[in-house]
Amino acid sequence: MAIRVAIGASNYLYGEGLKELLKGEKEIQIVGIFDEERDMGEILRISPDVVIVENSMFQNLSEIPSDPKTKFLLLMNRKTAVLPEKRIAQWIGKGLVGILPPGADAALLKKAIKAICSGELWLDRKTMSRILSQEKPGKGGALELTKSEREVAALICQGYRNKEIALKLNISEQTVKSHCNRIYKKFGISDRLQLAIYFMQGGNESIWSRTTAEG
């Protein structure tokens, strides 16, 4: 099935331009374009898989809808290329799963859409590291993870993908996937987005501190 995408832009012509960029992609279907906050409710009623939204419009939303079925991909502009980590952390808890920098091209946009639909966070590692440094995990119940599982969990939360984790730890990608499945099961979650949110909202202190200490 095609990924159902809605586009939100303060300028409708900009939204039409994004639609044209994605037009030839068979795996992506554009289901709507909106340029006003009041249209958000109508857009969400058709349950898009992804909402691509321009930064200025996203920040002006009086309330960011929290629907696990819909993921938000934020398009940054050069005027506000850097966002406060606290704000990003709050938005991630409400469905924001990706941020594209001002210089992103059509190929990167398509790649990001597909990645977030597969359960990945599309955040650059510097941003993810800054968020995690701001949001120190609280004292949650200590879960016993192996050293390898702690290493994988830390890299996931820093924005690394499975192939990159495999290369960094000198293990196979299948082994990374196996570690991920065990980590998710122990935390009672289903994907890396939920794992990152768990850390940011006060996750397992022992895992983060021990992984950091082991460097």
Summary of the structure (lengths in Angstrom):
residues: 215
radius of gyration: 17.7
end to end distance: 41.8
largest distance: 52.3
contacts: 637
relative contact order: 0.11
helix: 52%
strand: 14%
